[in-house]
Amino acid sequence: MSKIQNLQSAQGVAKYSGSYRMEGTLESILITLKPELDRKDLIILSALEKVKYGKIYTELYAIATGETIEQMQSIEQKLQNKGLQLLS
């Protein structure tokens, strides 16, 4: 489960998430997630492309941010709808 902590930053709340996974190359993921990245709703700290069973996917370590917990939950839902999966 993810931890929630307050940060002293422009956005008042940050959710630290372990790892995410999304099907596709890093380049295609950056295009798909561009609106969230531009708004800094999602900050990618590291990324690694892998091939498994003939499919390319990218594992990300990232932070989802928002001003309120409700906003963060909404952002997470949008990211999941785009194919981003939280790894346990």
Secondary structure, 3 states (H helix, E strand, C coil): CCEEEECCCCCCEEEECCEEEEECCHHHHHHHCHHHHHCCCEEEEEEEEEEECCEEEEEEEEEEEECCHHHHHHHHHHHHHCCCEEEC
